[in-house]
């Protein structure tokens, strides 16, 4: 697989699925998660979609948007991308991303 999902990002995916399932049902939750994963895979294939995270502390981190979520990732030495986190547009993105970026460094 061209995309490696960190533990923090995996936790976010579960949270997103649970919220979506409770709010709009299982079929919509499955569809939304499939869209998130497909967007991450598309990012791997299409570097021109990458947007750098504008923060010096997160140098080397990029993002791509899928509907109401931002998928944050970095390029790994293996040529794959490592998904750091997936955050909703209404979250405190800078602080959550810094926390999860630090956690993903050890994975």
Beta strands, then each sheet from edge to edge (+ up, - down):
strand 1: 3-5
strand 2: 51-52
strand 3: 61-66
strand 4: 69-75
strand 5: 81-88
sheet 1: 1+ 5+ 4- 3+ 2-
end
